[in-house]
């Protein structure tokens, strides 16, 4: 499992690439590293490339643990946080779209799923102007 993080200060975006199978706790540890980087700013958008994961192999208990583990960082990431999720797997794309729809019902979390970095970054850039 690995989480590679690049903070693009000029674009005000965090790009994180996840590879291999991981637990929710391992993902939370990688997520926490973002906030330790001096280049990170509150409300910085994020592009999460999960093309290196296969979501259908992740236990449902791990998926259920994510909101609590990642939610503890909501103040640190900011109220205007936006996330673009990128995957190249068709099944994962559909699963993530359902997950994003459920998150929207719960709150004002802004997340959209894409199949490539270019479209994801363009959406994140447009959201800055709103």
Order of alpha helices (4+ residues) and beta strands (2+ residues): beta-beta-alpha-beta-alpha-alpha-beta-alpha-beta-alpha
